[in-house]
């Protein structure tokens, strides 16, 4: 669970995908997307993870720029930084378009091949 230091503001998508590559962190992101800002206690509820483990995962997500922690009264809450998720989505969309273009070119090449006798 090592974070890439100094990369939170970077537009490089690799730290985002590295952070999202862990199933626990992916679940935390999903919970924050669905439920809005939440405390560590709330994020740990119904999970076998300790609050300390959740905190470690949140720190990795924070280093990747995916979440932000802030004080709300006496507790710390965490929220999604949608701009970073949008960056990952745009990157995946670009890759998808590239694959579609390559597959369409391959299909044309195959269809243009002369039939063997």
Backbone torsions as a table, in degrees:
resi	resn	phi	psi	omega
1	UNK	NA	48.6	179.1
2	UNK	-89.8	139.9	179.1
3	UNK	-96.1	158.7	176.3
4	UNK	-92.2	109.6	-176.1
5	UNK	-66.6	143.1	174.2
6	UNK	72.5	12.9	-175.8
7	UNK	-106.6	-1.1	-174.4
8	UNK	-59.3	-36.8	-178.8
9	UNK	-88.0	-4.2	-176.8
10	UNK	-70.7	151.2	176.1
11	UNK	-91.0	3.4	177.9
12	UNK	-72.0	130.4	-177.4
13	UNK	-80.7	-15.0	-175.2
14	UNK	-55.7	-45.6	178.5
15	UNK	-62.1	-31.9	178.4
16	UNK	-65.5	-49.6	-178.2
17	UNK	-67.5	-33.1	176.6
18	UNK	-63.8	-43.3	179.6
19	UNK	-67.2	-38.9	-178.6
20	UNK	-79.1	-8.5	-179.2
21	UNK	-71.4	-12.7	178.8
22	UNK	-93.7	128.8	-177.4
23	UNK	-58.8	-36.1	-180.0
24	UNK	-66.6	-44.4	179.2
25	UNK	-66.2	-37.5	177.6
26	UNK	-62.2	-40.7	177.1
27	UNK	-65.2	-39.1	178.2
28	UNK	-63.0	-43.0	178.0
29	UNK	-61.1	-44.5	179.2
30	UNK	-61.1	-42.9	179.4
31	UNK	-64.6	-39.4	179.1
32	UNK	-70.2	-34.8	177.5
33	UNK	-66.4	-39.3	-177.4
34	UNK	-79.2	-39.2	-170.9
35	UNK	-106.9	2.1	-178.6
36	UNK	72.8	-169.1	-178.3
37	UNK	-57.6	136.3	-177.6
38	UNK	-141.9	154.8	175.3
39	UNK	-81.6	164.0	177.1
40	UNK	-62.7	-38.5	178.7
41	UNK	-59.2	-44.9	179.9
42	UNK	-68.0	-39.3	179.0
43	UNK	-66.4	-31.5	-179.3
44	UNK	-82.2	-17.3	-177.7
45	UNK	-60.0	135.0	178.6
46	UNK	76.0	10.3	-178.7
47	UNK	-119.6	155.8	175.9
48	UNK	-87.7	1.2	177.9
49	UNK	-82.4	144.8	175.7
50	UNK	-78.5	164.1	176.4
51	UNK	-61.7	-33.6	178.6
52	UNK	-64.6	-41.4	178.6
53	UNK	-66.0	-42.4	177.5
54	UNK	-61.1	-41.4	179.1
55	UNK	-60.5	-43.4	178.5
56	UNK	-60.1	-44.3	179.2
57	UNK	-64.9	-40.3	178.5
58	UNK	-64.1	-35.4	178.5
59	UNK	-64.9	-38.5	176.8
60	UNK	-64.9	-44.3	178.1
61	UNK	-63.6	-36.3	178.3
62	UNK	-66.7	-42.6	179.2
63	UNK	-62.2	-30.6	177.8
64	UNK	-83.5	-4.3	178.7
65	UNK	81.6	14.0	-176.3
66	UNK	-86.6	-26.9	179.1
67	UNK	-133.0	164.1	177.8
68	UNK	-138.3	134.0	176.2
69	UNK	-98.1	144.1	178.1
70	UNK	-149.1	157.3	179.4
71	UNK	-83.0	135.5	173.9
72	UNK	-135.3	97.3	-173.6
73	UNK	67.7	-125.6	-178.2
74	UNK	-92.5	-6.9	-177.5
75	UNK	-113.1	162.5	176.5
76	UNK	-101.5	130.5	177.3
77	UNK	-114.2	157.5	-178.2
78	UNK	-123.8	141.5	178.2
79	UNK	-138.4	158.8	178.9
80	UNK	-75.6	144.6	170.6
81	UNK	-104.9	94.9	-171.7
82	UNK	-58.7	-31.6	-178.4
83	UNK	-59.5	-37.7	179.4
84	UNK	-71.9	-37.0	175.3
85	UNK	-65.4	-37.4	177.1
86	UNK	-62.9	-38.0	177.7
87	UNK	-60.6	-45.1	178.6
88	UNK	-62.7	-43.4	179.4
89	UNK	-62.2	-43.9	178.6
90	UNK	-61.5	-40.2	179.1
91	UNK	-64.1	-45.0	178.1
92	UNK	-65.2	-37.5	176.5
93	UNK	-61.6	-41.7	179.4
94	UNK	-63.4	-44.5	178.0
95	UNK	-62.2	-41.7	179.2
96	UNK	-61.5	-43.3	177.9
97	UNK	-62.5	-40.4	179.1
98	UNK	-62.5	-44.1	179.0
99	UNK	-64.2	-42.0	179.0
100	UNK	-60.9	-44.5	178.9
101	UNK	-61.9	-43.9	-180.0
102	UNK	-65.6	-42.0	179.3
103	UNK	-66.9	-37.1	176.8
104	UNK	-65.5	-40.2	177.7
105	UNK	-64.4	-41.7	178.1
106	UNK	-63.1	-42.6	178.8
107	UNK	-60.8	-44.9	177.9
108	UNK	-60.5	-43.5	179.3
109	UNK	-61.2	-43.6	-179.0
110	UNK	-66.7	-43.3	-179.7
111	UNK	-67.3	-28.4	-179.3
112	UNK	-83.9	-7.7	-179.6
113	UNK	-68.8	136.8	177.4
114	UNK	-68.2	145.8	179.0
115	UNK	-74.5	142.7	178.8
116	UNK	-82.5	143.9	179.9
117	UNK	-69.6	NA	NA
